[in-house]
Amino acid sequence: MTTPTDPDTGRQGRIIAIVIACAGVLSILAPTLAGILGGGYRLEMLFYLMSLAGFIWSLVVTWNLWQKTKDK
């Protein structure tokens, strides 16, 4: 495995990792947060959709980053 030579590539990779970690934590804590906030199942589903959006965003950005580094 090679290390990224461009500092921007490394920064973007760290941002992707943070988004994946936050989306995972949000999906785990969704029922608890919905219960604390008193929103019921609708709020819990909103948290799940936000988590799913984070995962999809990270997948797209990771794909673009991989394509960018593959050409070098």
Secondary structure as GFF3:
##gff-version 3
##sequence-region A 1 72
A	DSSP	alpha_helix	7	37	.	.	.	ID=ss1
A	DSSP	alpha_helix	40	70	.	.	.	ID=ss2
###
